[in-house]
Amino acid sequence: MPSTRTPGITVNAASHRTIDKGHRGVRIFARLGPVTEEEAQHRLSAEMYRVEWELQRKAIFRPRFADGATRYLQESRDRSCGPFSIVRRAHTATRTGVHGLRACRQ
């Protein structure tokens, strides 16, 4: 594919433009189709701005309690005695009676 005057933008034989560029360690890829060079440059600059914004947002990110709780629940999902199995067993007990409960052994 021949390249254009902007690094990261290429054009194929059917005059369809493609963005394929790495910016600050993040790959930007988009098939734009039959657009002008200026439109492709505008899209590339918008994507580069989005990458910059996301990297800056991650740099100042401060975890909240909800983030930690979500991570804990995701990690404990596979455990046999995690919160999901306890909730599932409690739900079963309310539907079948107390005799449906089993002890949690680790």
C-alpha positions as CSV (number, residue, x, y, z in Angstrom):
1,M,0.0,0.0,0.0
2,P,1.4,3.4,-0.9
3,S,1.7,5.8,2.0
4,T,0.4,9.4,2.0
5,R,2.1,12.5,3.2
6,T,1.0,11.7,6.8
7,P,2.9,8.9,8.5
8,G,0.4,6.2,9.6
9,I,-2.1,6.7,6.8
10,T,-2.0,4.5,3.8
11,V,-4.1,4.2,0.7
12,N,-4.9,1.1,-1.3
13,A,-5.6,0.5,-5.0
14,A,-9.3,1.3,-4.6
15,S,-8.4,4.7,-3.0
16,H,-9.5,3.6,0.5
17,R,-7.5,5.0,3.3
18,T,-6.4,3.1,6.4
19,I,-4.9,4.4,9.6
20,D,-2.3,2.1,11.2
21,K,-0.1,3.9,13.6
22,G,1.4,3.3,17.0
23,H,1.2,6.3,19.4
24,R,2.8,6.2,22.8
25,G,2.6,2.4,22.9
26,V,-1.1,2.2,21.8
27,R,-2.0,0.9,18.3
28,I,-4.4,3.0,16.4
29,F,-6.1,1.2,13.5
30,A,-9.1,2.2,11.5
31,R,-10.3,1.5,8.0
32,L,-11.7,4.8,6.7
33,G,-12.8,3.9,3.2
34,P,-12.9,6.4,0.4
35,V,-12.2,9.7,2.3
36,T,-10.0,12.6,1.6
37,E,-6.5,13.1,3.0
38,E,-7.7,15.9,5.2
39,E,-10.5,13.8,6.7
40,A,-8.1,11.0,7.4
41,Q,-5.7,13.4,9.1
42,H,-8.5,14.8,11.2
43,R,-9.6,11.3,12.3
44,L,-5.9,10.4,13.1
45,S,-5.5,13.5,15.2
46,A,-8.8,12.8,17.0
47,E,-7.6,9.2,17.8
48,M,-4.2,10.5,19.0
49,Y,-6.0,13.0,21.2
50,R,-8.2,10.2,22.6
51,V,-5.1,8.1,23.4
52,E,-3.4,11.0,25.1
53,W,-6.6,11.7,27.2
54,E,-6.9,8.1,28.3
55,L,-3.2,7.9,29.2
56,Q,-3.5,11.0,31.3
57,R,-6.7,9.8,32.9
58,K,-5.0,6.6,33.9
59,A,-2.0,8.5,35.3
60,I,-4.2,10.4,37.8
61,F,-6.6,7.5,38.5
62,R,-7.2,6.9,42.2
63,P,-9.0,3.7,43.0
64,R,-12.2,4.0,44.9
65,F,-13.8,1.5,47.3
66,A,-16.2,0.4,44.5
67,D,-13.2,-0.5,42.3
68,G,-11.7,-2.6,45.0
69,A,-15.0,-4.3,45.8
70,T,-15.5,-5.1,42.1
71,R,-12.0,-6.6,41.8
72,Y,-12.5,-8.7,45.0
73,L,-15.8,-10.1,43.6
74,Q,-14.2,-10.9,40.3
75,E,-11.3,-12.6,41.9
76,S,-13.4,-14.6,44.3
77,R,-15.9,-15.7,41.7
78,D,-14.0,-18.9,41.1
79,R,-13.5,-19.8,44.7
80,S,-15.8,-22.5,46.1
81,C,-16.5,-20.4,49.3
82,G,-16.5,-16.9,47.7
83,P,-19.3,-14.4,48.0
84,F,-21.1,-15.7,45.0
85,S,-21.3,-19.2,46.3
86,I,-22.5,-17.9,49.7
87,V,-25.2,-15.8,48.0
88,R,-26.1,-18.6,45.8
89,R,-26.4,-21.0,48.7
90,A,-28.4,-18.5,50.8
91,H,-30.8,-18.0,47.8
92,T,-31.2,-21.8,47.5
93,A,-31.9,-22.0,51.3
94,T,-34.7,-19.4,51.0
95,R,-36.3,-21.4,48.2
96,T,-35.8,-24.9,49.6
97,G,-35.6,-24.4,53.3
98,V,-32.7,-24.5,55.8
99,H,-32.0,-28.2,55.0
100,G,-30.7,-27.1,51.6
101,L,-27.6,-25.5,53.1
102,R,-24.3,-27.2,53.2
103,A,-21.2,-26.2,55.3
104,C,-18.5,-24.4,53.4
105,R,-15.2,-26.3,53.7
106,Q,-11.9,-24.9,52.7
